[in-house]
Amino acid sequence: MDGHLTGLILAEGGGDGFKSQTPKVLHPLLGVSMLRLSVEAVRAAGPVRIIVAAGIPAEVAAAELAGHSVEIVALSSGKGQAPLRRTLGKVAAGNPDGDILVVPADVPTVDPALLRALVARHRRQGYACTMLWADIEHQGDIKRRNLARSIEARKPVPSPTHPHRVPTGIFVFQTGDLRKVFSKAAKAGPSGRFDPAAAFSLLASSKRPLGVFLALDPDDVRRIRTRHALGQAAERMRLRKARALADAGVTVLSPGGTWIDWAVRIGPETVVYPGAVIEGPTVIGRNCRIYPNAHISGSTIGNDVHVLSSTVIDEATLEDDVRIGPFARVRMQTVLRSGSRVGNFVEMKKTDFGPGSKAMHLSYLGDSEVGPAANIGAGTITCNYDGVNKNRTVIGPGAFIGSGSELVAPVRIGKGAYVAAGSVITKDVADDALAVARGHQVEKPGWAAARREKLAAAKKTSGHKK
């Protein structure tokens, strides 16, 4: 046929098996909602337009699908299926020779290649409707005698000779044929919702030519009705994501022991070790090493970066050739510039850490700006919070901050300045200056020995009293 293909996604808001206040279709798989994944799968099948029949508020569906060109038909306004019927009527009037691909939003793992093959066979055979089945022995025309029960029950049932046939809820209809039976099919589903299986049965009773198509892998088209099924689908998609990354030149050493969200992008020659969790719209460059138990979320990582074990990176940017960890944490708008080094038990928040700078041990830098080639000694703290406001610390290029220093913000350490270990800095330090801010050392000879003797005597006296 020469008609256009329209995608229709049935996005009902129910999901009693989830026991959740969040509509079922908005629950995520690898960081992406079932609804959005379904739209992306249908779009890859090549429709000229996509209609989302939303059983959730239209504004909620629109927000979830931001960036996708879809038409949302709200079914939650108490008007039943009338809005969808009017929309499909317009589709049929404008393109009577076209086809409509119907996909439930709770089949988010469907392979777009399978949908394309389904549509191609439907058009090649000239069917009024083609149903997608899973786990069947053959594909082809459905014998109407096996549909007698289905027509009466308003949904297809397995043939007695093929009890293992499983309907998937995915159909392709010839647009004009669907329009003829829509009104009756709209009354067949739960709560008066459109039931595409009933439309299929009605077309069978009118002796229109029908077909079935085989999904080779039932897991590709499994309906998600419970949270347990959601977890199973997530596991399947996780392995699919790992395979796609491998095909692009990424080594995922343990696909079953690594979590990488659907939207994550990783460059070739990067190696991801077991136990890593990479979430959100994260981008990782070429030739990186993501070591065990690293947790990266919503971040951008450049080329040749090493993220050592048990490091947490959240909404941060790491430029090229950075080394971080183990057990480091950078978060909330932190930028590690090219060639910088961040070691174990270092935390940074809203910090711009200069190129080639180092903070190797047990430090906290918050609301800070650190210039190039600065050295932050172990135990350094920027005291950024005064109980009311967050204040900024600026450390100049080449500055040296000695171990155990406290920088009380707002404060500025000049270029090339040297802060002596153990200092509490409350005032700005000039370029190339030495700042020492600690109490004078006092020594009392023999004090420790005398104290031990006093304590021993007190203990002996106490024992005699008992």
N, C-alpha and C positions, 0 to 999 in steps of 0.2 A: 504493500500500500504506500501511497505517496503522502498520507496524512502525517501530521506531527505527533510526537509522543509527549504526553503530559504525565507528570509524576503526581500521585496522590498519596500523602502520608497520613495515616490514621493515628492521631496522637491523642488518645483518650487520657484523661488525667487520673484514672483509677489505679488501683494496685493494692488491694487488701492484703495480699501476701507480703507486702513490704512493711506493713504496720508503721507507716511514716506519714508525717504531715506534708512532706515534699511529694508532689506528683511523681508517679513512677517514672514517667518518661524524662524527668529532669535529673534522675540519679545518674552519676557519672560512671563511665568506663574508661580507665586510664586518663582521667582528667577531663573527659569530654562527655556531655550528656548523651543519653540514648537518642534523644530527639535530634540533636545536632549530628550525631554519627549517621543516623538514618537519612537525614537530608543529604549529607555528603555522599553516601552510597548511591542514593537515587540520582543525584546530580551527575555522578560519574557514568550513569547509564545513558546519558545524552538527551534528556527531555528539554523541550523548549521552554517549559514553565513548570513550576512545582507549586502544588497546592497543599497546605497543611491544614487538615481538619482537626482543630484543636479543642479538646475537651477541657482545657485549662484556660484561664483568662487570656485574651488575645494579646494584651500588653506584656504578659509574662512570656508568652511564646515568642513575641517579637524581640524582646530583650535577649532571650536565649539564642535566637537565630540572627542576631546583629551581624551584618556583613554578608549574609546570604540573601540573594534575591528570591524571595518566596512570597506567595500570597496566602495569608492566614484567614481561614474561615472559622469563626468562633462558633462552637456548638454548646457553650455553657451559659447561653443567655436565656434559656427556657423556651427557645423557639424550635427545639427538636432539630430535625435534619433539613428543615426548609432552606437555611442559608447554603448548605452544601448542594442541595438539589438545584437551586437557582444557579449556582456557580457552574456545576457540571452541565446544566442546560445551555449556558452560554458557550462553554467549551465545545459541546456537540454542535451547536448552531454555527460556530465559527470554523469548525474543523470536523465535519461529519465523518470523514474517512480516517480520522486519526485513531490513536490508541491511548489508553490510560493504564499506567503501571501503578498498581495499588500495593503499598507496603505498610505494614503496621510499624509503629515507632518502637515497639519492643522486640524487634529483630535487628538490632544494631550491628551484628557481626556478619551480616550478609555480604558476600563478595560482589562488588560491582560487575565483575566479569560474568558472574552467574546471572545477574539481572539482564545484562546485555544479550547473553545467549538465550535467555527466556524470551525476550522481546523479539529477537531475530527469528526464532522458531515460530512464534505466534504469527508473525507477519508472513513468513514464508508459507505456512500452511493455510493462511486465510481464516483462522478460527475466530469465532465470536468471543471466546474467552479461553485463556490457557491458565491452568492452575499449576503452581509449583508444589511438588511433593518431595518428601525426603524418604529415603530408605524404601524405595520400590524396586521391583525387578526389571521393569521396562518402562518406556515412555511411548506415548502415542495417543490415539483416540480413546476416549472413555466409552465403554459400552453402556448404553442407556439403561439396560436392565439392571445394572449394578447401582444405578442412581435412584431406583424407585424409593428406597428408604430415605435417601437424602432429600428428595423433593418434598416428601411428607414432613421430614424433620427440619427442613430449611437449613440444613448444613450437610456437606458431604461426609459420608462415613466410609470406612475401609470396605473394599470388596470382600465378600466371604472367601474368595480364592486368594486374596492378597491381604491378610489381616495386619501385615506389618506396614502398610502404607500410612504415612503420617502427613496430613495437610500442614502447610506452613503459614497460611494466611496471606500469601503473596500471589497476586493474580495480574494478568494483563487482559483488559477488556477492549473490544472494538467500541469506540466511543458511542456510536449510534445505538448499538445493542444494549450497552449499559444504561443509556438514557431511558430505554423502553421499560426496563424492569426495576429501575431505581426506587420508585415509590413503594412497590411491594417489598423490595429487599430492605428498605429503610425501616420497615416496621418489624423486621424479623429478628434483629439483634437485641441484646439486653438493653432495657430502658429505651426502647425505640430507636436504637442506633443502627446505622447502615451496616449490613452484614454482607460482605462481598461473596461469602460462600453461598448465602441464600440467592444472590443474583446469579451465581453459577448454576445452581439447581433450577432456577426459573428458566434460564436459557436452555437447559437440557430438556425441560418439559416442552419447550416450544420447538424442539428438534433443530436448533441451531447447531452448527459444527463446533465441537469443543475439543480441547486437548489437555494433556498433562505433560509436565516436564520434570525430569529427575534432578534433584540436588544430590551429587555424589556423596557429599559429606553432611550428614544431618546436623552436625554441630554448627555449620555455617548459617543455618536457618532456624535455630532453636529459639522458641519464644521465651522471654524472660518474665517469669511470673512471681518469683520470690527473690529475696536477697541472696539466698544460696545460689540460685541460678545466675544472679548477677556476678557473684564471685567466680563462678565457673567460666562465664563469658569473658570476664576480665583476664583470667588466666590464659584463655585461648588468644585473646587479642595481644596479650603481653608477648607471647611466643611469635605471633605474626609480626609485631613491631620489631622484635629482635632479628627475625629473618630478613625483614626489609632493610634494617641497618647493616646486616652482614652483606647483603647484596650490594650495598653502597660502599663497602670497604671498611666497615667498622667491625672490630672484634668484640663481641660480647661473650666473655669466657663462660658464663653460666646463665644461659637464657632463662632457665627455671628458677634461678636464685637472684635475679636482678629485676628491679622495677623501673621501667622507662615509660613515661607517659606518651600518649599518642602524638601530641603536638611537638615533642622534643625533636630537635635537629642536631645531628652529630656529624662532624667531618670525617673523611677517610683517614685511615691509619691510627685512629684513636682506639684505645683499649679500655673496656669497662670491666672491672673486676667483680667477683661475686659479692652480693650484699649491697651493692650501690643502689640508691634510690634517686631517680632524676625525674622531677615533676614540673608541671606547668609549661609555659612557653619558653623553655630553656633552649639556648643555642650554645653548642660546644664546637670548637674549631678542630683543626687537623692535628694529628700526632699528639694527642693528649693522653694522659694516664689518669683514670679515675679509679682509685684504689678501694679496697673493701670497706663497706659500711659508710662511705661518703654519702651525704644527703644534700642534693642540689635542687633548689626550687626557684623558678622564675628568674633565672640569672643568665648572663651572657659571659661566656668563657672563650678566650682567644685561642690561638694556636700554641702548641708546645707547652701546655700547662700541665703541671702535676698536682693533683688533689690527693693528698695522702689520707690514710685510713681515718675514719670516724670524724671527718671534718664536715661542718655544716655551713652551707652557702645559701643565703636566702635574699632574694632581690638585690643582688650585687653584680658588679662587673669586674672580671679579671682579664687584664690585657695579656698580650703574648708573653710567654716565657716566665710565668709566675710559678712559684712553688709555695704551697700552703699545706700546713698540717704537720703531723697528725693532731687530732683533737683541737682544731682551731674552729672559730666561728666568726663569720663575717655576714653582716645583715644590713638591711634597710638603707639602700642607697650608698653603700660603700663601694669604692673603686680602688682596686689594686693595680697600679700602673705597671707598665712593662718591666720585666726583670726584677720585680720586688720579691721579697722573701718574708713569709709569715709562718712562724713555727708553732710548737705545741702549746696548747692552753693560752692562746692569744685570742681576744675578742675585739672586734671593731664594729662600730655602728655609725652611719653617716660620716664616714671618714674617707678622704681622698689621700691615698697612700702613695707617695711619689715613686717614680721609676728608680729602680736599684736600691730602694730603701729596705731596711731589715728591722723586723720585730720578732725575735726568735723564741722568746720564752715568757709565759705567765704575765701577760700585760693586757690592759684594757685601754683602747683608744676610742673615745666617743665624741662625736661632733668636732672632728679634727681635720686639719689640713697639714699634711706632712710633705715637705719638699723632697727633691731628688737626693739620693745617696745619704739619707739620714740613718742614724742607728738608734734604735730604741732598746734600752737595756732591760733585762729581766725584772719583772715586778713593777714596771712603770704604769702609772694610772693617770689618766686625764680626769680630773674631778669636775665633770661637766655640769652637774646638777646642783643647784643651790637650794633646793627645796621648793622653788617656784618656777624657775626658768632653766632651760638648757643653754649653756654657754660654750663658746667655741675656743679651741686651742689651735694655734698656728705654730708649726715647727719648721724653721727655715732649712734650705738646702744644706746638706753636709753637717747638720747639727748632730751632736752626740748627747744622748740622754742617759746618764748613769743608772745603774740598777737600783731599784727600790725608790725611785723618785716619784713625787706626786706633783702634778702640774695643775694648779687650782685656776680653772677658767673663770672669766676670760683672761687669757694670757698669750703672749707671743714670745717665742724663742727665736733669736736672730740667726742669720746665716752663719754657719760654721761655729756657732756657740757651743759651749761645753757645760753641761750641768753635772755637777759632782754627784756620785752615788749617795742615796739616802736623803736627798734634798727635798724640801717642800717649797716649791716655787710659787709665789703669789704675785710677783711683779714681772714685767717684761724684761727679757734678757737681750742685751745689745748684740749685734753681729760680732763674732769672734771673741766674745767675752767668756770668762769663767764665772759660773754662778754656784755658790756654795750656800745652802740655807739649811743648817742643822745645828742642834745644840752642841756646846763644847763638851768634849769627853772629859769625864771626871774619874780619877782612879784613886782608890783607898787601899793601900797595901795591907794584906793580911785579913781583909774584911770577910772574905768567903770562908776561910778556915775558922775564924772566930765564930761565925754564924753557925757552922756545922757543929762546933763544940757546944754552943749554947742549946741548939736543938736536941743534941744527944743527951745533955744533962737534963733537960726538961722531960724528955721521954723516960729517962731512968727514974726520976722522981715520981712521975705519974704511975709507973709500974709498982713502986713500993707502996703507994697509997692504996692500990687495989688489993 
